[in-house]
Each structure stands twice: as structure tokens, then as C-alpha cells.
Amino acid sequence: MGKETVAAPGPRPAEKVRNVALVGHAAAGKTTLAEALLVATGALPRAGRVEDGTTCLDSEEVEVRQQRSVSLGVATVEHAGHRITLLDTPGSPDFVGELRAGLRAADAALFVVSAVGGVDATTVQLWEECAAVGMPRAVVVTQLDRPRADVDDAVRSCRTMLGDGVLPLHLLQRGPDGAVTGLVSLLEPHPDAELGGAGEQDAERLRAELIEGIIGESEDETLMDRYLDGEELSVADLVADLETAVARGHFHPILCVSPLTGVGVAELLDLLVSAFPCPMEHGCPPVTRPDGSPASPLSCDPDGPLVAEVIKTTTDPYLGRVSLVRVFSGTLRPDTPVHVSGHGLADRGHPDHDADERIGAISCPLGATLRPVAACPAGDICAVARLTSAETGDTLSSPDDPRLVPPWDLPTPQLPVAVEAASRADEDRLATALSRLVAEDPTVRLERRADTGQLLLWCVGDAHAEVLLERLRTRHGVAVATVPVRVPMVETLAGPVRVTGRHVKQSGGHGQYAVVVVEAEPGPPGSGIVFEQRIVGGTVPSQFHGSVEKGIRAQAERGISGDRPIVDVHVTLVDGKAHSVDSSDAAFQAAGALALREAAAAAGTPVLVPWCEVQVVVPGEYVGAVMSDLSGRRARVTGSDADPERDRTTVRAEVPEVELLGYAGALRSVSHGTGSFSRRPLGHEPAPASLTAVPA
């Protein structure tokens, strides 16, 4: 990075630790705010700029080039005797896996809202998700000095769109030109400042709302009575209850900060240490044994059983695999054995795994800079090098008492990208590089499709796919090409037929003799190849019934024309002939295959394409746009369910798979980033003529 950094902050008891995730939509100013906090605490001598690619937390080559965060950035600093770890999360919905990792490691979320753009729909959705799990939250309005910034409107939109308990902590002081020059605490009586042109009465109203919001969460039941009796409460009393109010998740202070001018930076740091919860207040996630049996609950105790979680995995060209770890219980020390356990993501292409390893060096992160530390106690976050089997989401615990933390909620990737090695040399390295990508990012799924032979990299969205391909090239040194994803077409029988498969050959010595008569008809969608026999009189000996079935199934898999398998056919063996000497397993397999070819020729084979059942979840205001888009994709909408409490509607539809290849991006566009969808195979239906027409 080209910047001098100070030594890592020393260890602190858990009550002096703060782990804070910076969240918000893209370009809200999260990384710039984090940079200002690092400079203010002395962790960096000077601030970098996103536009110049010189910030501490955006050090990856793709982040520098795109001028935005695409991965979780972490920096630990010290302020007022407290150890603060900032987790800078990406704002794009494509990198929601990094966002959820940051929230898992944090004890509170700091929502960063731009004074230019205000609160958007994705911010509201994330706010509601944090509320559902009881995550303490606060709001920072930033970019105060940008053109078209409207600080007052941004504050109002926070209060309106984020709900109850969202209240400003300060009033703004403005200079003659209207620029924000400072903050005045609303906890102080009769502040001599204005917010958005508000007079003294409005200032007193805001102060009253703030005080009532704080003391409403106080454990001192006399405070509210004293306040209502007109007693002037001391600032010390209010600050003491501010942390309780924030930690319970019912009160959410708003603070205005200008990272470039420094206005509000000191106040924000003070707020982090005085009002944000420590790890002991936020609590630990539930744990089980690796076999699923119950385990005793955890507490944030440095002397307790070791339980830590890998929240991020990267591959360093010199250090190898580096794991960013949040310690929930116990103390992580160098050169100690740990049990690495990963369970619960097998359906995403991350098989369950368990291994015993030994911890190497432990470091305190400051962006890409790793500063050695002697230990990492409960409540802290650290980086561990060379845990060769550890993947993002894995649990570290004692080999003598292994535990498992359940995985956090992650979206199922819905955008397939077909990749091929650009050269023979790249082909040798591609498998290793892809396995590392999967280990680093649990939102990635790797699939080798048997029906098309393509290697698919399942991604969250287009931006996610672009970053993954870039990492293959720059981080792993593998060049790949992307090719169109092929949706496999299949065939079935057009109607019922009765045919004979006759395989008779004589070439000296033992010959080959097998005759089968079958009745074949199309089966229900999704039924596959169904075989049965109704032989009377032993015309086909029972030992050859399985041979006939094997031949039919092999021919169905190969297809008639060689590239379209036969599916959903019911075949019944009704008659045939055998020879006491020349009949064999191979002969009846060949006769069965021939019988299916004869049936296809006699009945005809319409081409089918796969369909999927889809569930789309969006806010109510976007249901119409989603319905319209689905209709343009030849979808059949089968129903919808509204959830008024969450303002979400689930739309159910049946859609051709080919129409879902780019649907992840289309849904993001029509729902302004607030929609999600899932799919499951439904079966096959006749393909439209445009897909099966032979070019002239």
C-alpha cells in the first residue's frame, strides 16, 4: 500500500472491544469513512482515496481498477482505550456473501447513508434483515460536502424509511456559506444551533425525542419520572444509558460525518466506544457437535472452550491460504492444535469436512497488512495463515471438544457461467484454482453438467462473475474463456407404438440371437425411463429381462441423433425369441437398444426443453414489473402470496430454463436490487419451433 502503519493494538478485555460492520448501498462512502477513522486513530499517517486506488481497505487489484469494494475489508484500531475492528462491506448486491460475513463477525451495524442519494430500497431491506435478528444499528450520514448533497433531507429520509427509534444525536453548525462546520450535541441543554433551518422549538423537540428514546431503555426506572417532573438529567446519565439503548436494538442514533473535512469523525469514534455494544452484550451464535448433537451454549469468555469461525478466506502468493477468524469463546494462540469443521453447505458444492490442524502465526489485520499478535481472545478478530483445509464459514475448536457453528444465511447463486481453460497449460491449473475460489466464497457453486459436459461457475450476478474471472486471472494465474451456457434439449415419443427389435448375426461359431417385442409410449413429465415386462410362456428367458432394460436405458441416454437423450418413456417388454446357444446378455442389450430406435422412428420424437418452477420474492411495489417481465419469458404465473408485515410478495411461476440464464440481472433491474428468486427442476415440455428449426 505504500503507507507506514503502527503496531497492532494490544489485547483488551471484551468490554473494551467493539466490532462494527459498515454497511450501505454502493458509493455511499463506507470505505472513505473507514479511511478517515483509521487516520483519526493514528493507524495511518494519511488518508488514501478510492479514486486513486490508494485506500487501505480496497487493496485488491480488481477493487483498485473498478474503484469500489468487492470484498470484506477489515482494520483494527485503538481509541480511548478501546479496541475497534471496522468491517467494511461491499455495497453491491452481487457481493452479499461478503456483507453477511461482515455482519456475522460484527456486534453492531453502522449504516452509511449518502447525503446525495439518501436511503434506497436495498438499505431498507438490509435494515429490516438486521432488525429481524436483533442486530444493534446506528446511522451515519456522510458525503456532506458533495455537490447536490442535502443533509437535512437525508436525515429525514432515515427517520421516515428506517422506522421508529431512528433519531439524530447532534444538530449541525453551518458557516456563512451554508457548509457544515461542526456538530452540537442534542444531549446538552438548549443547543445554540439549527438543523435544516429549524428554530429553537424544533431543536428542543428533537432533544426531547432523543432523551425519551434513550431513557426508555434505561434500567433505572426513576429516570423517566425524574425527566417528566422537569428535572434536568446529566449528560453522564444519558450517555450511560445510550449503550443500553443501542445494544437492545430499539434505539438507533443518527450522526452526520464529513470524512474529507473531519467534521463528526471524533464524535463518531466516541459514539463507537460509548454507545456500541461489546461482544459480551451481543451474545454468541448457537453451537452443536459436528454430528449434530447438542452442545452447551457459549459465552464470551477467554478461558472458555475454544470456538471461532472463519469469516473470510483469501489466498496470498507468499503466505498461502489466510483465514480471517472471529473468536467467540476461548483464546486462539499460535502453534496450538485446532479442529476444523465445515458442515451445512454441501448442497452448495461445499462438502462437509473435518480435519485437525495446527495454528501458525496470528495477526491483527489492517487492510492487507497483517501485524503479528501473541493471541486472540474471545470477542476479537484476527488473521491466521496456512490453515490448509479451512474454508469460509468453517468452525475452529479444540480437537478434544469439537464444536460447530451453523452457517449464516446465504443466497443461492442463480447465474451460471460456462468456463473453459484458454490453453492446455491453463487446463492443468484450472481445477486447483476453482477449488480455491469455492473455498474462499460460499456463494459460489461449481458444477460439471453431465448432460452438456460444460463446467458451470454459479454466481450471484454479473458483477460477481466478473470479479471471479478476474481473480482466476490475477490471483491464480489461470486464463479462462467463457462460452454460452447450453440448455440441454431432449426428445420423447410422440405417441404409443409396438415394435420389434431383432438382433441376429451369424459369423461362424457362436452367433448372436435376440428378438424383443416392446410396447412404448410417452410417460408423464419427469417420469424418466420406466421399464416393465409382461412375458408369457418364457419367450424371453428371465435372465435376459435386465439385459433388455439395460440396452434401452443406454440407448435413451445416448439419444437417437446422438445429442438429445430420450426421456419420459414407458417401455413394456411383451414378447420375443431366444436361441439356446446364440442368445446372450450382449445380444439382448443390442436388441433392446434397437427396439427403442425402432419405436422412435415409428412414433416420431418431438424435442423437449427443461422447465423450472420459480419463486420470486420482491417488495409489493415491484410485483407488477416482475409479472410483466415473466410474461415476456414465456412463463406461466401460478400464484402469489403477500406478506404485509414484511411488505414482501412471493410470485410463483413456471419458466423455461433457457429464459432463466440471465434472469438474475433482469430481476435486479426491475426490482431495484431488492428481489431474489429460487428455482427447482419441473420437467420437460415441447420446444418452440424457433429452437428446433434447421438453418437454411
HUSUL-V757649 format. One record per run of one state. SS is the DSSP state (~ for helix, > for strand, _ for the rest). FROM is the first residue (numbers start at 1). TO is the last residue. Records with the same first field share a line. If there is no record, write none. Layout:
# HUSUL-V757649
SS = FROM-TO / FROM-TO
This chain:
# HUSUL-V757649
_ = 1-4 / 6-13 / 24-29 / 41-43 / 45-60 / 67-72 / 80-81 / 89-92 / 106-107 / 115-117 / 119-120 / 133-135 / 143-150 / 163-165 / 169-169 / 175-179 / 186-199 / 216-221 / 229-234 / 248-251 / 257-257 / 259-262 / 264-264 / 276-278 / 283-286 / 289-293 / 295-306 / 317-319 / 330-330 / 334-336 / 343-345 / 349-352 / 359-361 / 367-368 / 374-374 / 378-380 / 386-394 / 399-400 / 402-403 / 406-414 / 422-423 / 441-444 / 449-454 / 460-461 / 475-479 / 484-488 / 492-496 / 506-511 / 523-528 / 534-541 / 559-565 / 567-568 / 578-584 / 604-606 / 632-635 / 644-647 / 661-662 / 671-675 / 687-688 / 693-696
> = 5-5 / 17-23 / 44-44 / 73-79 / 82-88 / 108-114 / 118-118 / 136-142 / 166-168 / 170-174 / 180-185 / 252-256 / 258-258 / 263-263 / 287-288 / 294-294 / 307-316 / 320-329 / 331-333 / 337-342 / 353-358 / 362-366 / 369-373 / 375-377 / 381-385 / 395-398 / 401-401 / 404-405 / 415-421 / 445-448 / 455-459 / 480-483 / 489-491 / 497-505 / 512-522 / 529-533 / 566-566 / 569-577 / 607-619 / 636-643 / 648-656 / 676-686
~ = 14-16 / 30-40 / 61-66 / 93-105 / 121-132 / 151-162 / 200-215 / 222-228 / 235-247 / 265-275 / 279-282 / 346-348 / 424-440 / 462-474 / 542-558 / 585-603 / 620-631 / 657-660 / 663-670 / 689-692
